[in-house]
Amino acid sequence: MGEIERYRKRALVATRQVGNLPRAGWGEPGPPDEQTGERWDRSHVLGHMAEMLPFWTGQLRAALGGATSLGRDDAGNAQRRQAIATGRDLGEEELIARINAGLTGLLGLLAELTEHDLDRKLTYHSASGVREVDLRYPLEELLVGHVEAHLRQLSELS
């Protein structure tokens, strides 16, 4: 089994987990994040997931189309912060629908990738600086693995 198939299987598991999320309300915020000190409740996590899936999928699609760099600029960071802050306004059902749409987009991206694409070099602009990565890095760290981490976070908040 190739890397892309492993990513696809993990994304399918995540899709099932999202479908099985309890509708538990927003709840209390979890413990402070070690890096930022922020405390997120379910609305923050779901709002972030609903925004980050299409954002990073779009970044990888651009890379497949020839872009050589990816990352969030000031507008992208503002979009992220707004999604986190306003998730509650959209409501749980809408956020979950957006997350499901984002996961469908991720699965579509995975269907288009080849194993060779994973070695494509990109310049990644992050809050901690600029560095060269291969395409598998954002696929793991910003999409599939990131979704899995937030699903664990949601289970801890429930």
Helices and strands as residue ranges (DSSP letters): H 3-19, H 42-64, E 69-71, H 74-90, H 92-112, G 115-119, E 121-126, E 129-134, H 136-138, I 139-144, H 145-157
